[in-house]
Amino acid sequence: MRGVESQVTSGFWRNWQEVNAESAIFHQWERLEESGCIDNFRILAENKPVFRRGWFFADSDAYKWLEAASLILGNFSDPRLADLVTGFIQLLRGAQDPDGYLFTFNQVHFPGTRWVNLQIEHELYCHGHLIEAGVSRFQVSGDRELLKIAISAADRIVADFAGKGPRDTPGHEEIEIALQRLYAITQDQRYLALARQFLAQRGRMWFFGLKLLKQFISNAQRLKQVETQRAAFTREHPSQEIKTLQPGNPARKPPMIQLRWLVNTLSGKYFQQYQPLEKQRTPMGHAVRFAYLQTAGAMLDRLSQQSAYLPGLVRRWLHMVEKRMYLTGGIGSLPVIEGFGQDDELDPEFAYAETCAALGCLFWNREMGKLTGEATYSDLYEWQLYNAALVGMGVDGTTYFYNNPLKTDGSLTRQPWYEVPCCPSNLSRTFARLHEDILLTDEDTVRVQQYISSRHVLMNGALVFEMDSQFPWVGQVAITIQNAPKHLITLQLRQPSWATSLDISLNGDSMQRITGTLHETLNPQRSEWISLTRRWQSGDHLSLNFAMPVQIYRTPDPVKSTQRMAALTCGPIVYCLESIDNPGVDIFAAVVDLPSILTEMDEDLWGGIRVIYATSITGQRLKFIPYHLWGNRGASRMTVFVRVDEVK
């Protein structure tokens, strides 16, 4: 079913999109300017007399901002943002080499040098985000200026890499996704072929550890040269201050983590280079790289209409959910590695659970849903969106979390920016295209993946309907048909895995009642489609009522760090105790009296949210708030898992 137009119209996610458009995107631009990221392009385009700042991969943060801003302009008219986007595109045009290459680290510091340390220096990763920005800009506006820059960059990459061997495989996956998105709008087979090549060659590099050591040495030497250049610049420009980057994000580190990182890296696991993709059995290594690689594999199967990678994708997805994912949907249990530990190694305090890793999982679930049509992937998308991803942005759009533990002593706080600011603009581009993930369509079937207030125009206007959702605080959804074709249309509604019952009525008459049981573990595989096939009429009104009782989620016995503990959830939301709401209470020691649990709307917090109240067995009043909202009121202690009186 082609010609789908969707827009988020009101409610919870419209509010977040407004924060994204009115606050977050401008805050991010200001920080990109302050950190020198935008000036890096001005050095090339305008010969601005400043010293390049930031990591070698800093360009990617600007490109993700550009994609986010372009997507926002597809939903919100804002002349100020439009001017920033137009000006930045002009800057990129001036910075790009005539043959399409654009990577400021090399262009500024090592002119004429390219593709030196592919495993480490993120050249192809940065070009990938440039290409994605060009694709998104074209899709929402029809404007080809940025697309021309993206195509020029892609053509350069095809010319330099097509037919090359495993040695020329990127270290950080992203270009594979970008090339496939570019193929989807251009139908240029070269882009699909190169994405296929990069995927097929991964994990086939002989003596990977030795080659990586050489690249580490080369990179260190190059960074030393940059410092020499910096010192010379400072002598020549004594009045010009070279500002330092924002600090990195703090994280609790388990014992022996540096040694584990070394083994993980040299073995190729960190880079997803330890085995070919089709042979990999379990989630390994750097969590963002892992998720982006799975996303690219699912995309290739879909675009190629094959299933070469599908069995392995399903196997790794199941293993991740069952053994290597936190209750929030966060992935990556180890700092430093920024990735996976062993099975059931899910300590809530050491949890890294990087925001970008959660977003990578959203992308993977999106592609798996498109590839298979199964509800389970849309279900995990919802859970990770509300919990593992949304926690990354503060309610005002100007503060962020990089890593997301499930327990903290108060030392972790939201920050306006980071030394590696990959997460803020990644969040913004995800929220800005959220409308694309509400529906899945196939011929005369419309699948409602996400219950988000929205308007949808399908079949060139032959089918039009609106959805009014009270999610996530109340389980009520209304779907109103405004226009419908005369033939049969199947509307498939996702029954969430967390839903204990669902009542469906059409035009006031009860159609179906589905009942279930309370659950003690997270299992997206319980989700399924409920099919309603009929000749829909203009004015038809569907009412859905999902029960949202508080559920007590216990971690499996092999997870030693949270034995005899549990977490509270309500609907798609994971809850936590934050010390600011519980003065005088040791939130790490309190034992919850389960019969005392109740939920209420708190209209004084952030415009109205559902909170959970309970009493400890010693009579202390406990207040739980949604995990994604913690840390918005200053430094505080927090825990998702609590002791409960029924756990023996």
C-alpha positions in Angstrom: 0.0 0.0 0.0 1.8 3.1 -1.2 1.3 6.8 -0.7 1.1 6.7 3.1 1.2 10.1 4.8 1.3 10.2 8.6 1.5 12.9 11.2 1.6 12.9 15.0 -1.2 15.3 16.0 -1.5 15.5 19.8 -0.8 14.0 23.1 2.3 12.6 24.7 4.5 12.3 21.6 3.3 15.5 20.0 4.5 17.2 23.2 7.9 15.6 22.9 8.1 16.5 19.2 7.4 20.1 20.1 10.2 20.1 22.7 12.4 18.6 20.1 11.5 21.3 17.5 11.3 24.3 19.8 14.1 23.6 22.2 16.4 20.6 21.7 17.3 21.3 18.1 18.4 24.9 18.8 20.2 23.9 22.0 22.2 21.3 20.0 23.1 23.8 17.3 24.4 26.2 19.9 26.5 23.4 21.5 27.9 22.3 18.1 28.9 25.9 17.5 30.5 26.3 21.0 32.4 23.0 20.7 33.9 24.1 17.3 32.2 21.4 15.3 30.6 23.8 12.8 33.8 25.9 12.6 35.6 22.8 11.4 33.6 23.1 8.2 34.2 26.8 8.0 38.0 26.2 8.1 37.6 24.4 4.7 34.7 26.4 3.2 35.7 29.9 4.3 39.3 29.5 5.4 38.3 30.6 8.9 41.5 31.1 11.0 40.6 28.8 13.9 42.0 25.4 14.9 40.0 22.3 14.3 38.4 20.9 17.4 36.8 17.7 18.4 37.3 14.0 17.8 38.0 12.7 14.4 34.4 11.6 14.1 32.9 15.0 15.2 31.5 15.6 11.7 28.9 12.9 12.3 27.3 14.9 15.2 26.6 17.8 12.8 25.2 15.5 10.1 22.8 13.9 12.6 21.7 17.4 13.7 21.2 18.3 10.0 19.0 15.2 9.4 17.0 15.9 12.6 16.5 19.6 11.6 15.4 18.6 8.1 12.9 16.1 9.5 11.6 18.6 12.0 11.0 21.1 9.2 8.8 18.4 7.5 6.4 18.7 10.5 7.0 22.3 11.8 7.4 25.5 9.9 10.2 27.5 11.5 12.1 30.2 9.4 14.9 30.4 11.9 15.6 26.6 11.7 15.2 26.7 7.9 17.9 29.4 7.7 20.3 27.3 9.9 19.7 24.3 7.7 20.2 26.2 4.4 23.3 27.9 5.7 24.9 24.7 6.9 24.2 23.0 3.5 26.0 25.8 1.8 28.9 25.4 4.2 29.0 21.7 3.4 29.1 22.4 -0.3 32.1 24.7 0.2 33.9 22.2 2.4 33.4 19.1 0.2 36.3 18.2 -2.1 35.4 18.3 -5.8 35.5 14.5 -6.0 32.9 14.1 -3.1 35.2 13.4 -0.2 34.2 15.2 3.1 36.0 14.4 6.3 37.3 17.5 8.1 39.8 15.6 10.3 41.8 14.5 7.3 41.1 17.6 5.1 42.3 20.0 7.8 45.1 18.0 9.4 46.3 15.6 6.7 45.3 17.0 3.3 45.3 14.4 0.5 45.2 11.5 3.0 42.2 9.2 3.0 40.9 5.9 4.3 44.0 5.4 6.6 42.6 3.7 9.7 39.2 2.4 8.8 38.6 0.4 12.0 39.2 3.4 14.2 38.8 6.8 12.6 35.1 6.6 11.5 35.5 8.1 8.0 32.9 5.9 6.4 30.7 6.3 9.5 30.7 10.1 9.1 30.1 9.9 5.3 27.1 7.6 6.2 25.5 10.1 8.4 26.0 12.8 5.7 24.3 10.5 3.2 21.4 9.8 5.6 20.9 13.6 6.1 20.7 14.1 2.3 18.2 11.3 1.9 15.9 12.6 4.8 16.1 16.2 3.5 15.0 15.1 0.1 12.2 12.8 1.4 10.6 15.6 3.5 11.1 18.6 1.2 12.1 17.4 -2.3 15.1 19.7 -2.0 18.1 18.2 -3.9 21.0 20.4 -2.8 22.0 18.2 0.2 21.1 15.1 -1.8 23.6 16.2 -4.4 26.3 16.4 -1.8 25.3 13.0 -0.4 25.3 11.4 -3.8 28.7 12.9 -4.6 30.1 11.4 -1.3 28.5 8.1 -2.1 29.9 8.0 -5.6 33.4 8.7 -4.1 33.0 5.8 -1.7 31.8 3.4 -4.5 34.7 4.4 -6.7 37.2 3.8 -3.9 35.8 0.6 -2.3 33.8 -1.4 -4.8 35.5 -4.7 -5.4 37.9 -4.3 -2.5 38.5 -7.0 0.1 37.7 -7.5 3.8 40.6 -5.2 4.8 38.6 -2.3 3.5 35.6 -2.9 5.8 34.5 0.0 8.1 35.1 -0.3 11.8 31.8 1.4 12.8 28.7 0.4 11.0 26.6 3.1 9.5 27.6 3.5 5.9 25.8 0.2 5.1 22.5 1.7 6.3 23.1 5.0 4.5 23.9 3.3 1.2 20.7 1.3 1.3 18.6 4.3 2.1 20.2 6.1 -0.8 19.5 3.1 -3.0 15.8 3.1 -2.0 15.3 6.6 -3.4 17.7 6.4 -6.4 17.5 2.7 -7.4 21.2 3.0 -8.2 22.3 -0.6 -7.9 25.9 0.4 -7.1 24.9 1.6 -3.6 23.0 -1.6 -2.8 26.0 -3.7 -4.1 28.5 -1.9 -2.0 26.3 -2.2 1.1 26.1 -6.0 0.4 29.9 -6.1 0.0 30.6 -4.4 3.3 28.2 -6.8 5.1 29.5 -9.9 3.4 33.2 -9.0 4.1 32.7 -8.3 7.8 34.4 -10.9 10.0 36.7 -12.2 7.3 39.8 -10.2 7.9 42.8 -12.5 8.7 44.9 -11.6 11.7 42.5 -8.9 12.7 44.1 -8.1 16.0 47.5 -7.5 14.4 46.1 -5.2 11.8 44.1 -3.4 14.5 47.3 -2.8 16.6 48.9 -1.2 13.5 46.0 1.1 13.1 46.0 2.0 16.8 49.7 2.9 16.5 49.0 4.9 13.3 46.1 6.7 14.9 48.3 7.6 18.0 51.0 9.0 15.7 48.4 11.1 13.8 46.9 12.5 17.0 50.4 13.4 18.1 50.9 15.3 14.9 47.6 17.1 15.5 48.9 18.2 18.9 52.0 19.5 17.3 49.9 21.5 14.9 47.8 22.8 17.8 51.0 24.0 19.6 52.2 25.8 16.5 48.8 27.4 16.0 48.8 28.6 19.6 52.2 30.2 19.1 51.0 32.0 15.9 47.7 33.0 17.5 48.5 33.7 21.1 45.3 35.7 21.7 43.0 32.9 20.4 41.8 30.5 23.1 41.4 26.9 22.0 38.6 25.7 24.2 38.5 22.2 25.6 35.6 19.8 25.0 32.9 19.0 27.5 33.8 16.3 30.0 33.0 12.7 29.3 30.2 10.8 31.0 30.9 9.1 34.3 30.1 5.4 34.7 30.6 2.8 37.4 33.2 0.3 36.2 33.3 -3.4 37.3 36.7 -5.1 38.1 39.0 -6.0 35.3 37.1 -4.0 32.7 40.2 -2.6 31.0 41.5 -6.1 30.4 38.1 -7.3 29.2 38.1 -4.3 26.8 41.5 -5.3 25.4 40.4 -8.9 24.8 37.1 -7.8 23.3 38.8 -5.4 21.0 41.7 -7.5 19.7 39.4 -10.5 19.2 37.3 -8.4 16.8 34.2 -8.7 19.0 34.1 -5.0 19.8 34.1 -4.2 16.0 31.8 -7.0 15.0 34.8 -8.4 13.1 35.1 -11.7 14.9 32.9 -13.7 12.6 30.9 -13.2 9.4 27.4 -11.8 10.2 25.5 -14.9 9.1 27.6 -17.1 11.5 27.3 -14.9 14.6 25.2 -16.5 17.3 25.0 -14.1 20.2 25.1 -10.3 20.7 28.8 -9.3 21.2 31.0 -6.3 21.5 30.1 -2.6 21.1 26.3 -2.3 21.4 25.8 0.5 19.0 27.9 -1.2 16.3 26.0 -4.4 16.9 22.6 -2.8 16.5 23.6 -0.9 13.4 25.0 -4.0 11.8 21.8 -6.0 12.5 19.7 -3.1 11.1 21.8 -3.1 7.9 21.4 -6.9 7.6 17.7 -6.7 7.9 17.5 -3.9 5.4 19.5 -5.9 2.9 17.2 -8.9 3.2 14.2 -6.7 2.7 15.5 -4.6 -0.2 17.0 -7.7 -1.9 13.9 -9.8 -1.2 16.0 -12.5 0.3 16.4 -14.1 3.7 20.1 -14.7 3.8 20.6 -13.0 7.1 17.1 -13.5 8.6 17.7 -16.7 10.6 20.7 -15.2 12.3 19.0 -11.9 13.0 16.1 -13.7 14.7 18.5 -15.9 16.7 20.5 -12.9 18.0 17.4 -10.9 18.7 16.0 -13.6 20.8 19.3 -14.1 22.7 19.5 -10.4 23.3 16.0 -10.2 24.7 16.3 -13.3 26.9 19.8 -13.0 28.1 21.5 -9.7 27.4 18.9 -6.9 27.7 17.8 -4.9 30.8 14.2 -4.7 31.8 14.1 -1.1 30.4 15.1 -2.5 27.0 18.6 -1.0 27.3 21.5 -3.0 25.9 25.2 -3.0 26.7 25.9 -3.9 30.3 29.6 -2.9 30.4 31.2 0.5 30.4 34.5 1.0 28.5 33.5 -1.8 26.1 30.2 0.2 25.8 28.6 -3.1 25.0 27.6 -6.6 25.9 28.9 -8.8 28.8 28.1 -12.4 29.3 24.7 -14.0 29.5 22.7 -12.6 32.5 25.5 -10.1 33.3 23.0 -7.4 33.9 24.0 -5.5 37.0 21.8 -2.4 37.3 24.5 -0.2 38.7 27.2 -1.0 36.1 24.7 -0.8 33.3 26.0 1.3 30.4 22.9 1.0 28.2 24.0 3.8 26.0 21.2 5.9 24.6 22.5 5.4 21.0 22.4 1.7 21.5 18.7 1.9 22.4 18.1 3.9 19.3 20.0 1.4 17.3 17.7 -1.3 18.6 14.7 0.9 17.5 16.2 1.0 14.0 16.7 -2.8 14.1 13.1 -3.5 15.3 11.8 -1.1 12.6 13.5 -3.1 9.9 12.6 -6.5 11.4 9.0 -5.4 11.5 9.1 -4.4 7.8 10.9 -7.6 6.9 8.7 -10.1 8.8 5.5 -8.3 9.5 5.5 -9.8 13.0 4.1 -7.9 16.0 6.9 -8.9 18.4 9.3 -6.4 16.9 6.9 -3.5 17.1 6.2 -4.5 20.7 9.9 -4.2 21.7 10.2 -1.0 19.7 7.4 0.5 21.9 9.0 -0.7 25.1 12.5 0.6 24.2 11.1 3.9 22.9 9.4 4.7 26.2 12.1 3.5 28.5 15.6 2.9 27.1 15.5 5.7 24.5 13.3 8.5 26.0 15.3 8.6 29.2 18.2 10.0 27.1 16.6 13.5 26.8 15.5 15.8 29.6 12.0 17.2 29.6 13.2 20.6 28.4 15.2 19.2 25.6 18.5 20.7 26.8 20.0 18.0 29.0 20.9 14.4 28.2 22.0 11.1 29.5 24.7 9.2 27.6 24.7 6.0 29.6 21.6 4.8 31.5 22.2 2.7 34.6 19.2 1.3 36.5 20.7 2.2 39.8 22.8 5.2 40.8 24.1 6.8 44.0 23.5 10.4 42.8 26.8 10.9 41.0 25.2 10.7 37.5 23.4 13.8 36.4 21.9 15.0 33.1 24.4 17.2 31.1 23.8 19.8 28.4 26.5 18.2 26.3 29.3 15.6 26.2 32.8 15.2 24.9 31.3 12.6 22.6 27.8 14.1 21.8 26.5 11.3 19.6 23.2 10.8 21.5 21.4 14.2 21.5 21.1 14.6 17.7 20.4 10.9 17.3 17.5 11.2 19.7 16.2 14.3 17.8 16.3 12.6 14.4 14.5 9.6 15.9 11.7 11.6 17.5 11.3 13.7 14.3 10.5 10.7 12.2 8.4 8.9 14.7 5.3 9.2 12.5 6.9 6.8 10.1 6.8 4.0 12.6 3.1 4.1 13.6 1.8 2.0 10.7 2.9 -0.9 8.6 1.0 -1.4 5.3 0.8 -4.3 2.9 -1.6 -4.3 0.0 -5.1 -4.0 1.7 -3.7 -4.5 5.2 -3.0 -1.7 7.7 -1.1 -2.7 10.9 -1.2 -0.3 13.8 2.2 -0.8 15.3 2.2 2.1 17.8 -0.7 3.7 19.6 0.2 7.4 19.1 -2.2 10.2 18.4 -1.9 10.7 14.7 -3.6 11.3 11.3 -3.0 9.0 8.3 -3.8 9.4 4.7 -3.4 6.2 2.6 -4.2 4.9 -0.9 -4.0 8.5 -2.3 -6.7 9.6 0.1 -9.1 6.7 -0.4 -8.5 5.7 3.2 -8.1 8.4 5.9 -8.3 7.9 9.7 -7.3 9.5 12.9 -6.1 7.9 16.1 -6.5 9.5 19.5 -4.3 7.8 22.1 -4.1 8.3 25.8 -0.9 6.3 26.0 1.2 5.9 28.0 -0.8 7.0 31.1 -4.2 5.5 30.2 -4.9 2.5 28.0 -7.7 4.1 25.9 -7.4 4.5 22.1 -10.0 5.8 19.6 -9.7 5.3 15.8 -12.1 7.2 13.6 -12.4 6.4 9.9 -12.8 9.6 7.9 -12.7 8.1 4.5 -12.7 4.5 3.3 -12.6 2.6 0.0 -15.5 0.3 -1.0 -13.5 -2.9 -0.8 -12.4 -5.0 2.2 -9.6 -3.6 4.3 -7.9 -5.5 7.1 -7.0 -3.4 10.1 -4.6 -5.2 12.4 -4.2 -3.9 15.9 -1.2 -4.9 18.0 -2.0 -6.4 21.3 1.0 -5.4 23.5 2.8 -8.1 25.4 2.2 -6.1 28.6 -1.6 -5.9 28.1 -3.6 -8.1 30.5 -6.9 -7.5 28.7 -8.3 -5.6 25.7 -11.8 -4.5 24.9 -12.7 -3.5 21.3 -15.9 -1.9 20.3 -17.1 -0.5 17.0 -19.6 2.3 16.9 -20.5 1.6 20.5 -21.1 -2.1 20.1 -18.7 -4.5 21.7 -16.8 -6.6 19.1 -14.1 -8.5 21.0 -12.7 -9.0 24.5 -9.3 -10.5 25.0 -8.1 -11.5 28.4 -4.7 -12.5 29.7 -2.7 -12.7 32.9 -0.3 -10.6 34.8 3.3 -11.2 33.8 6.5 -11.4 35.8 9.0 -11.2 32.9 9.4 -9.1 29.8 8.5 -11.1 26.7 7.7 -9.2 23.5 6.9 -12.5 21.8 3.5 -12.5 23.6 2.5 -9.6 21.3 0.2 -10.4 18.4 -2.0 -8.9 15.7 -5.8 -8.7 16.1 -7.3 -8.6 12.7 -10.5 -6.8 11.8 -11.6 -7.2 8.2 -14.6 -5.3 6.8 -15.8 -2.7 4.4 -15.1 0.3 6.5 -17.5 3.3 6.4 -16.8 6.9 6.8 -17.6 7.7 10.4 -16.8 4.3 11.8 -15.4 4.6 15.3 -13.2 2.0 17.0 -12.7 2.1 20.7 -9.8 0.2 22.3 -9.4 -0.2 26.1 -6.2 -1.8 27.3 -6.0 -2.7 30.9 -2.9 -1.2 32.6 -2.5 -2.8 36.1 0.8 -2.5 37.9 2.9 -5.5 37.1 5.7 -6.9 39.2 8.6 -7.9 36.9 11.2 -10.2 38.4 14.5 -10.9 36.8 15.4 -14.5 36.0 17.3 -16.4 38.7 20.6 -16.4 36.7 20.8 -12.6 37.1 22.6 -12.6 40.4 22.8 -8.8 40.8 19.0 -8.5 41.3 18.0 -11.7 43.0 15.2 -11.3 45.5 14.3 -8.0 43.8 11.6 -6.8 41.4 10.6 -3.8 39.3 7.2 -2.1 38.9 5.7 -1.4 35.5 2.4 0.0 34.3 1.5 -0.3 30.7 4.6 0.3 28.5 6.4 2.2 31.3 9.1 1.0 33.7 9.1 2.9 37.0 11.8 3.8 39.5 12.3 5.2 42.9 14.1 8.6 43.0 15.4 10.0 46.2 14.0 13.5 45.6 10.4 12.0 45.8 11.2 9.9 48.9 12.9 12.1 51.5 14.2 10.2 54.5 13.9 6.9 52.8 16.8 4.6 52.0 15.5 3.7 48.5 18.1 0.9 48.2 16.9 -0.9 51.4 13.2 -0.2 51.5 11.0 -3.4 51.1 7.7 -2.8 49.2 4.5 -4.1 50.7 2.9 -5.4 47.5 -0.8 -5.1 48.5 -0.3 -1.4 49.2 0.5 -0.6 45.6 -1.8 1.9 43.8 -1.6 4.3 40.9 -2.7 7.9 40.5 -2.3 10.8 38.1 0.0 13.5 39.5 -1.1 16.7 37.7 1.7 18.7 39.4 4.6 16.8 37.7 5.4 17.6 34.1 1.9 18.4 33.0 0.4 15.3 34.5 1.9 11.8 34.7 0.8 8.5 36.2 2.8 7.6 39.4 2.8 4.6 41.6 2.5 4.8 45.3 3.3 2.0 47.8 4.1 1.5 51.4 7.2 -0.2 52.7 6.8 -3.0 55.2 8.0 -0.5 57.9 5.3 2.0 57.0 7.2 4.4 54.9 5.4 6.1 51.9 7.1 5.3 48.6 6.5 7.2 45.3 7.6 5.7 42.0 8.0 7.8 38.8 8.5 6.7 35.2 12.2 5.7 34.7 12.4 8.0 31.6 11.8 11.1 33.8 14.4 10.5 36.5 17.2 13.1 36.8 15.1 16.1 35.7 15.2 17.8 39.1 18.9 17.8 39.9 21.2 15.2 41.4 19.5 12.3 43.2 19.7 8.6 43.9 17.7 6.3 41.8 16.8 2.6 41.5 14.6 0.5 39.2 14.8 -2.7 41.2 13.4 -2.8 44.7 13.0 -5.4 47.4 9.5 -6.7 47.7 7.9 -8.6 50.5 6.8 -11.6 48.5 10.3 -12.4 47.1 11.8 -15.1 49.3 
